Amino acid sequence: MEFNDKQLEILKVAETLFAEEGFDGTSVRDIAKAANINIAMISYYFGSKEKLLEALILKRAAALKLKMENLFQTELSPIEKIEQMIDLYFDTINCNRNMYQILHFEIMTKKRDIDTQHFTEVKINNLKMLENVIHEGQQKGLFSPTVNIGLIPTLVIGTLMNFSMNRHFYEKLYGLTSDEAFENYINGPLKQHIKLTIKALLTYEV
């Protein structure tokens, strides 16, 4: 799905407000005011706040899909592709983790009638690309034949979300006394921990 410049502007504003105020805490009027447009324009382009959220889901998933496709076409080794795929998943989710929390909460609780079909289709496509890379590594004898491929993205997303949602605990545990220290830990030790864990699952029988 292609978005025009005005739609992209509305989506950007809505994403910021959803992340700051929550989905329920943000009204269509709030979005219109922040975007300096009238409410009718949001209705015209998206229909409702729920449909706007669906568009955000699709936009984020499609952006990751394009990056995954570009990576898959490179001449890197399977393990190098896996490392870069982890970077893509991790960095995409980390940069937008507040939104991902909202999206997954809405999908999980089913409080609203949100159509996630396109989101699911993109996720399946991304998983197939991951499967292709792992199968390549298995054929070359680099990866274990018993890998549960479908759970690998869950490792990345789940670990990052848990760390973020339990921020106060990890700040105290690791002495992270500022926002910068917290972000540096996420992009350093936490990302490295995820990479080592996934590489261990790929290369050793468990």
Number of C-alpha atoms within 10 A of each C-alpha: 7 7 12 8 9 14 17 15 13 21 22 15 18 25 21 16 19 21 18 13 12 16 19 9 11 16 16 17 14 15 24 18 13 14 18 11 14 13 15 13 14 23 14 9 15 18 12 13 18 16 17 22 23 19 22 20 20 19 18 17 19 18 12 18 20 12 14 21 13 9 17 19 9 9 9 12 12 21 18 12 20 22 17 17 22 20 18 17 16 22 15 16 20 19 10 14 19 19 24 19 17 17 17 12 12 17 15 9 8 10 9 9 10 14 15 13 11 16 19 14 13 18 16 14 15 21 19 14 17 22 15 13 19 23 19 16 20 18 11 10 11 16 22 19 16 13 19 11 16 13 10 19 19 11 15 20 17 12 16 19 18 10 15 19 13 10 14 11 13 15 17 10 9 11 11 18 10 10 10 10 14 18 14 13 17 19 15 11 11 17 19 16 13 21 19 13 14 19 15 14 18 24 18 13 11 9
